[in-house]
C-alpha cells in the first residue's frame, strides 16, 4: 500500500493540532519515543526516520490522545487504559485505511 504524506495540521475538537516530524523524540519521562502529543502546544511529534506505515500508526495513536484529552475522557482512565484505547482505535483506523482530509 502506498501511504500519503502526513498532514502538517489537522482539526480536532479543541482546535487545530500541528504535526511535526522530528529526530530523536522523547517521552515525558525522557525515554525514546516514536511519537508524542504535546497538550500545551497542541503538537503531535513523530520520529522522522520511520517507514510511512509506521508514521501513520503513530499519527493515529497520538491523534487519539488528542481526542481523549479534548473530550476529558483521559481524566477517567489510567495511563495504561489510555494507551490501550489509543492502540485499539489506531488499529481500527489503520484497518479501514483512514487518512485525514487535506
C-alpha contacts under 8 A as a table, 3 or more apart, distances in Angstrom:
res1	aa1	res2	aa2	distance
3	X	52	X	6.19
3	X	53	X	6.72
5	X	52	X	7.72
6	X	19	X	7.74
6	X	55	X	7.77
6	X	56	X	7.22
7	X	10	X	6.74
7	X	19	X	6.64
7	X	100	X	7.49
7	X	102	X	7.16
8	X	18	X	5.77
8	X	19	X	4.84
8	X	20	X	6.71
9	X	16	X	6.64
9	X	17	X	5.56
9	X	18	X	4.29
9	X	19	X	5.60
10	X	16	X	5.66
10	X	17	X	5.33
10	X	18	X	6.47
10	X	19	X	7.68
10	X	100	X	7.37
11	X	15	X	6.05
11	X	16	X	4.52
11	X	17	X	6.21
12	X	15	X	5.21
12	X	16	X	5.67
12	X	17	X	6.72
12	X	66	X	7.29
12	X	67	X	6.85
12	X	70	X	7.95
13	X	67	X	6.78
13	X	70	X	6.13
13	X	71	X	7.54
14	X	70	X	5.39
16	X	42	X	7.38
17	X	42	X	5.02
17	X	43	X	5.53
17	X	44	X	7.05
18	X	42	X	6.43
18	X	43	X	4.73
18	X	44	X	6.15
19	X	43	X	5.77
19	X	44	X	4.78
19	X	45	X	5.97
19	X	46	X	7.60
20	X	43	X	7.11
20	X	44	X	6.21
20	X	45	X	4.87
20	X	46	X	6.30
21	X	45	X	5.80
21	X	46	X	4.95
21	X	47	X	5.75
21	X	48	X	4.86
22	X	25	X	6.38
22	X	45	X	6.33
22	X	46	X	5.93
22	X	47	X	5.12
22	X	48	X	5.17
23	X	47	X	5.61
23	X	48	X	5.75
23	X	49	X	7.47
24	X	32	X	6.90
24	X	33	X	7.60
24	X	47	X	6.51
25	X	32	X	6.09
25	X	33	X	5.44
25	X	34	X	6.42
25	X	35	X	6.55
25	X	36	X	7.53
25	X	45	X	7.26
25	X	46	X	7.13
25	X	47	X	6.05
26	X	29	X	7.66
26	X	30	X	5.33
26	X	31	X	5.41
26	X	32	X	4.54
26	X	33	X	4.96
26	X	34	X	7.85
26	X	35	X	7.80
26	X	36	X	7.58
27	X	30	X	5.25
27	X	31	X	5.42
27	X	32	X	6.25
27	X	33	X	5.58
27	X	35	X	7.83
27	X	36	X	6.42
28	X	31	X	7.47
33	X	36	X	7.07
33	X	47	X	7.69
34	X	46	X	5.85
34	X	47	X	5.11
34	X	58	X	6.99
35	X	44	X	7.15
35	X	45	X	5.34
35	X	46	X	4.26
35	X	47	X	6.04
35	X	58	X	6.03
35	X	59	X	7.60
35	X	62	X	7.07
36	X	44	X	5.76
36	X	45	X	5.27
36	X	46	X	6.71
36	X	62	X	6.33
37	X	42	X	7.06
37	X	43	X	5.77
37	X	44	X	4.43
37	X	45	X	6.32
37	X	62	X	5.85
37	X	63	X	7.86
37	X	65	X	7.11
37	X	66	X	7.24
38	X	41	X	5.69
38	X	42	X	5.47
38	X	43	X	5.17
38	X	44	X	6.33
38	X	45	X	7.87
39	X	42	X	4.92
39	X	43	X	7.01
39	X	66	X	7.55
39	X	69	X	7.88
44	X	59	X	7.49
44	X	62	X	6.56
44	X	63	X	7.54
46	X	55	X	6.77
46	X	58	X	6.96
46	X	59	X	7.19
47	X	50	X	6.18
47	X	55	X	7.57
50	X	54	X	6.07
50	X	55	X	5.99
51	X	54	X	5.42
51	X	55	X	6.27
52	X	55	X	5.00
52	X	56	X	6.32
53	X	56	X	5.25
53	X	57	X	6.32
54	X	57	X	4.91
54	X	58	X	6.14
55	X	58	X	5.15
55	X	59	X	6.00
56	X	59	X	4.83
56	X	60	X	6.16
56	X	94	X	7.85
57	X	60	X	5.44
57	X	61	X	6.26
57	X	90	X	6.39
57	X	91	X	7.70
57	X	94	X	6.90
58	X	61	X	5.06
58	X	62	X	6.11
59	X	62	X	5.25
59	X	63	X	5.94
60	X	63	X	4.93
60	X	64	X	6.09
60	X	86	X	7.90
60	X	89	X	7.79
60	X	90	X	5.12
60	X	93	X	7.37
60	X	94	X	7.99
61	X	64	X	5.26
61	X	65	X	6.67
61	X	86	X	5.06
61	X	87	X	6.02
61	X	89	X	7.38
61	X	90	X	5.18
62	X	65	X	4.96
62	X	66	X	6.50
62	X	86	X	7.38
63	X	66	X	4.88
63	X	67	X	6.43
64	X	67	X	5.06
64	X	68	X	6.11
64	X	86	X	5.44
64	X	89	X	7.15
64	X	90	X	7.41
65	X	68	X	5.11
65	X	69	X	5.98
65	X	74	X	7.93
65	X	82	X	7.75
65	X	86	X	6.53
66	X	69	X	5.15
66	X	70	X	6.02
67	X	70	X	5.09
67	X	71	X	6.00
68	X	71	X	5.30
68	X	72	X	5.99
68	X	73	X	5.07
68	X	74	X	5.17
69	X	72	X	5.18
69	X	73	X	6.46
69	X	74	X	5.52
69	X	75	X	7.74
70	X	73	X	7.94
71	X	74	X	7.76
72	X	75	X	5.58
72	X	76	X	7.76
73	X	76	X	5.71
73	X	77	X	6.87
74	X	77	X	5.22
74	X	78	X	7.72
74	X	82	X	6.39
77	X	80	X	7.84
77	X	81	X	5.49
77	X	82	X	5.74
78	X	81	X	4.92
78	X	82	X	6.08
79	X	82	X	5.13
79	X	83	X	6.28
80	X	83	X	5.19
80	X	84	X	6.18
81	X	84	X	5.07
81	X	85	X	6.21
82	X	85	X	5.21
82	X	86	X	6.21
83	X	86	X	5.07
83	X	87	X	6.17
84	X	87	X	5.15
84	X	88	X	6.15
85	X	88	X	5.11
85	X	89	X	6.15
86	X	89	X	5.38
86	X	90	X	5.95
87	X	90	X	5.07
87	X	91	X	6.07
88	X	91	X	5.16
88	X	92	X	6.42
89	X	92	X	5.13
89	X	93	X	6.19
90	X	93	X	5.19
90	X	94	X	6.10
91	X	94	X	5.23
91	X	95	X	6.13
92	X	95	X	5.08
92	X	96	X	6.35
93	X	96	X	5.13
93	X	97	X	6.29
93	X	98	X	5.30
94	X	97	X	4.93
94	X	98	X	5.92
95	X	98	X	7.72
